[in-house]
Amino acid sequence: MPAAATGREQAGVVLSKRGKVTAKRAGDEARILKRGDPVYLDEAVYTVRGANVQLKMQDRNVVMLRGGCTFRVNLYHPRYSVNGQRYEYVGGVLRESRRDSVPAGLGITG
């Protein structure tokens, strides 16, 4: 459903997914995501164990989530960042980026 029809601001779109991936905003039922579906600012994205999803955000960044993750989009804004933070990673396993030289565990708080 287009953002204009929902009155909600779109933060990104599902590029690809495997397994059960849902999006939910407070007070609503979860909706199952499929390729091409929008992800809105007021939602959290959930992946079940064994699932994965790639989200293309409005600023062209790609967020990849593996199974058992929760990704809350409420701090994301495509035009500016709030105190330098755009996303809130709620839980799940992170892997170190091959491009980063930062030792595992630094820069991530939980």
Order of alpha helices (4+ residues) and beta strands (2+ residues): alpha-beta-beta-beta-beta-beta-beta-beta-beta-beta
